[in-house]
Structure formats: structure tokens, C-alpha cells
């Protein structure tokens, strides 16, 4: 048990160090080639455009730092068996049973997000993927993951806390897809203030690292640890004022991966508690859209997602981010407690 704890903490530390050392080079590249964020002022989001006009040009695509670090370490430790079998045995965290799927999903969705960021920077088409396009992408990724679980792993068991496991048959595919799409959408909506999404994602992945460890899924726990380490380094450069932003290559890939890990640990119903901020953010958007559609354009919030509502009310950006981090930390702790209580029953 001690060995696995050392392994996870070691990999988390190595991930932080690698990402921290790579960040200046990434920032230099993003600034040199002017891969900056575009603040669209098309009249559809006047409050947002006004509040964030000063952020025009700040580089995006910073999510490369996170998934790039995870990919590099996965490859290095995986191929270390040819140089040092002992190092491979101790610190490799890439396994077919636990981490191959989440890593593949992470990289695949990151590349799609990178393409979306590029469209936004170059102002191609509508300036990136529309909401409909994103939903299509999320659906395709979710369907691939669902089919992998159902047909490849022959897994159709869904756990409801305090009630037990239920075999769902083919309907498991639909539930899997809903979890992935909802998580991806929610994480993407949360990525709107300096440090906000990164901090909330950090507590979420740390929580699932604990859950994975408690379930004996040590490679998956290490995988979460590597993401946490990279997110810590990312936050060093992303806190106010942000040196660069996560971009869709980060929010899309990490959102999808978080949902996949929730399904791998069969604890999807705990995810809304651990990721309470994500739920509140997406709900605020849904409420706003429904209200404007059925109440003749009347809004519930000054601006949505809800973090922009508080911005519009005059809250400093740092205050919003820090308070949301606190809520995320408390909700993550509650989620872990519920998971532990469920295991004892």
C-alpha cells in the first residue's frame, strides 16, 4: 500500500515539475505566433464582451501543457521497460485495463479542441465550433467510449449509491453518453475566468484519484495524479492575470476524460457532487436559454454562465474564482465522504 502511495505522489510531483519547466517555452511559442484569444463583439453577449475586452490577444491553447505532460510521461514510463525494467515496474501507469481508454480519449478530444481553438484564433467560419457542432463532437466521442465499455469490456453495470449495482443492458450506452456529454459541456462552460476551470478540475481529478485508489485501481489513481500535477503547473501561469488560457484543447479533453473516469470507477452519480460547480455553471446556461426563449427574451441572470453574472454585479474576478474554488473543495470532500459511506454499506 505504501508503495502505491509513493508511486502516485512521485508521478504527481514529476508531472508538476515537467509541466512547470515546459510552460515558459509554450508561452513563448503562443506569444510569438500570436495565438491569442478572440473576444467576439457581435452584440449577442454585450456584457461578456465589455468585461473581457482587455483580455483580447492573451494566448489560448494552454491546455496543451496539461495533456501534453500526461502523454509525454505515459510514453516515457511505458517505454522505460526497454532501458530499465525496474523503473517500468515501479512507475509505469499505462495499462490496458485502467488507463488506455482515458488516455486515448484525452488525446483524441484534445486534438479536436486544438482545431477549434485554431478556428477561433484565425476567425474562420463562426470563430470556432458552434454549440451544435460541440454537441455533435461530444456525442461521437461519448458513443465511441460507450461502445468500448459495452462491447469490448462487456460492461453494463451502473452503480447507485446506497442501493447497489444494476445491469442496464443496452441502455447503459445511453447513460454513458449522457454522462460524457453533460460533463464535457459543463467543464467547457466553466472555463471563463482566469484559474476557474483549472482549479475546479484539479479538485475533481484529485477526488477521483482518491476514489480510484480506494477501489484498488492504482494505475488510474496515478493517471489522475499526473493530471493533477500538470494542472497545478498550469494554474501557476493561469491565475490572475493569466499568462495563457486553457482553451478548448484543455477544457474539452479534460471534461471528457473526467466523465470517462467517473464511469470507469462506476461512480457517475457522485460526479455531480464532486463537480458541483460544473453543475451550477451548466444549469445557469440552460435556465438562461429557456427563460429567453419562453419569456420573450427576459433573462434570469445578468449574464451566463453564472460566473459572468457575478462579474456583471461587480464582483472582482479573483473573488469569484476563489469562492468557487472553496465550493469545489467542499463539494469534492462531500463526494468522497458519500463514496466511503456507500462502500461501508
N, C-alpha and C positions, 0 to 999 in steps of 0.2 A: 504493500500500500504506500509506504514511504517513497519507494522508487517512482511510482506513477505521479505522486505529488511533485517530486523533484523534476521529473520529466516535463510536466505541464508548465511549472514555473520557469524552468530553464528555457523552454521554447518560447514562452511569452516574453521573457527578457530579451532573448536573441532577436525575436521579431521586432520588438521596440527599437533595439539598437540598430538593426539593419534599416528599418524604415526611417529612423531619425537621421541616419547618415546619408540615405538616398534623397531625402526631402529637398535639401538645397539644390541638388542637381536637377530634380524635377521642376522646382520653382524657376530655376534659371531657364530651363527649356521652355516652359509655359510662357514666361515673360518675353523671352527672345523672339518667339514666333507669334506673339500677341494672341494667344489662345484664351482670350478674355470673355467673361460673361456678358451677355447682351441683355440689357433691360429694355424690354419692348414697351413702347408707349403708344398702344393702338386704341386707347380710350376704353378698353374693356376692364382694365384694372387700374384706374386712376390713382387710388390710394397707394397701392403697392409701387407703382411707377414713381410716384413722388417720394416715398420714403426710402426707396432703394436706388435712386438716380445716381447717388455718389459712389455706388459700387460698380458702376459701368466699367468694364475693362479688367476687373480683377479676374485673374486666371481661374478657369474651371478645370475639370478633368483630374482634380486632386485625388479622386478615388483610386487612381492608378497606383498610388502609394500603398494602399491597403491590399487590394487583390494582387498587385504585383509582388509584394513582400510574401504573401501567402504562397503564391505559385513558385517563387524562387526557392523558398525554404522547403516546400514539398518536393521539388525536383532534387535539390541538393541532398537532403537526407534520404530520399528514395534511392538515389544512385550512389550513396556513400557505401553501399554494400560491396561495390567493386574496389573500393580503396580501403575501407575499414569496416569489416563485418561487425565489430563490436559497437562502433558508432551507430551503424544502421540498426542493430538490435535494440539499442538503448533509446534512440531519439527519432527514428522514423515514425511518422504519424499517418502516412498514406496507406490505407488498407481498402480492399475492395468492399468489405462488409460494412464499413462505417463511414469512410471519408471520400471515397472515389466519386460518388454521386454528388455530394455537396460541393466538392472542388470543381467538378465538371460544370455544374450549374452556375457556380460563382463566375468562372471564366467566360462561359458562353454568354451569360446575361451581361457581363461587364463589357464584352466586345460590342454588343448591341447598344448598350448605354453610351459607349465611346462614340459610336456612329451618330447617335442622337445629339451628343454634345457637339460633335463636329458640324452637324447641320445647323445647330443653334448659333455657333460661333460665326459660321460663314453666312448665316441668314439665308440658308437655302430653303425653298418651299415656304412653309409657315414658320420657319425658325425652329425646326426640330419636330419631333413626333407629337401629334395631337393626342388628346386623351383617348380617343377611339383607337388610334394606332398603338398606344401603350397597352391598352386592354387586350388588343389582338396579340401583341408580343407576349404579355404576361400569360395569356391563355395558352399559347403554343408551348411556352416553357413549362407551364404547370401540367399540361397534358403529357409532355414527354416524361416528366418526373412521376406523374400518376401511373402511367403505363409501366414504367420501370418498377415501381413498387408492386403493382398488381400482377403483372405478367412475369417479370424477371424474378422478383423476390417472393412472389405468391403471397403478398401481404394485403389483407383486407380487414385487419382488426383495428378498431378505433376505441380508445380508452376515454371513459367519462369518469372524472374524479369522484371517488366515494361510491360509485355504482359498479365499476368494473369494466371489462372488455366486451365489445360487441362485434360480431362478424357482420360486415355490411354487404359483402358481395360486390357486385359491380358499382354500387352506389358510392363505394369508397373512393372511386376515381373522381366523382363529382365533389365530394367533400375535400379531397386533396387539392383539387384545382381551386376551390373557393378559398382555402387557407392561403395558398401561394399568391393568388391574385389580390386578395384583401391585404395581406402583409406587404406585398410589393407596392401597392397603391398608397398605403398608409405611410410607409417609410419615405416614399417619394414626396408626399405632401409635407412631411415634417422637415425636409431639407430646405429651409427657407431663411434661417438666421445663422450667423457665424457660430459654429460649435454646437448647434442644437441637435441635428441628426446624429452627428458623431458621438456626442455624449450619451444620448439615449440608446443608440445602437451598442455602445460599449457595455452599458449595464445589462442590456438584453442578452448579448453574447456571453458575458460573464456568468449570467444566471444559467444559461443553457450549458455552459461549461460545468457548473456545479451539478446540474441535473444529470448530464451525461456521465460525470464521474460517479455519482451515486448509483447509477444504473450499471456500472461496470463497463461503460463504453469509453475506454481510456483514450483511444485514438481520436474519437470525436471530441472529447474534452480537450485534448491537446490542440485539435484543429480550432476550436473556439478560442483557446488561449492565444494561438498565433494571430487570430483576427483581432483579439483584444489588444495585444501588444502593438500591432500595426495601427489600430485606431488611436491608441494613446499617443503615438508619434504624430499621427495626422492631426490630432487635437492641439498639439503643441504649436502647430503652424496655422490652425484653423480658428483658434479662439480670437475674439475681437481685438483688433481688426484682422480679419482673415488674410493670410498670405496667399491662400488659394482656396477654392471651394471644392466640395466633393464631386459635384456634377452627377449626371445620370449614370455614368460609368461606375460610380460608387453606390449611390442610393438604390439603383435598380438591382445591381448584383447582390448587395448585402441584404436587401429586403427579400429577394427571392431565396437566398441562402438561409436566412433566419427562418423562413416558413418551412423549408425542407428539413432543417434540423429539428423543428418542432414536431414534424411528422415522424422523423427517424426515432425520436425519443418517445413517440406516442403520447405527447403531452400538448397537443394543439390547443386544448381548451384552457390551458394555463397561460398560453401566449398572450391573450387579451389582457391578462392581469399584469404579467411581466412587462408587456409593451403597452401599458395603459395610455401613455402619451400618444402613441401611434393611433390608438382607437379614437381618442378625443380629436385628434387632428383630422382624421378622415371623416368622422361624424360631423364635424363643423362644416366641412366642404359639402357633404351630402345635404345637410339641413339648409345650407345657404342656397344651393341649386334648386332644391324642392320649393323653398319659400319664394324665390324669384319667379319660378315657373307657375306656381299656383296662387300667388298673392299679388299678381300684377306688378312684378318687379321689386316688391318690398323685400328688404334684407333683414336677417336676424342679427348678423354681425356686421360691424363696420367694414371688415374685410375678412376673407377666409383664405387659407386655414386660420385657426383661432389665434396662432401666434401673431399674425398680422393684425388681428382685431385689437390685441393689447398694444401693439405698436401704434395703431391709429389713435388709441386712447391716451397716448403719451408716455407709455412705459418705456424706459431705456432698454435697448436691445439686450444688454448684459443682464439686467434684472429678469427679463423674460426667460432667457436661456438658463440662468442659474436656478430659477424657481422650477422650471420644467425638469432640470436635472434632478433636483431634490425629489420631485414627484416620481420621476422614473426610478430613482434609487429605492424609495419606499415601496413602490408597487412591485419592483423586482424582488425585494425581500419578502413581501406578502406572497408572491407567486411561489417562491422557493418553500416557504412555510407550508402552503397548501399542498405542494408536491410531496413534502416529507410526511405530512399528516395522512395523506392518501396512501402512502406506502405502508403506514403502520396499521391500516385497517384491513 
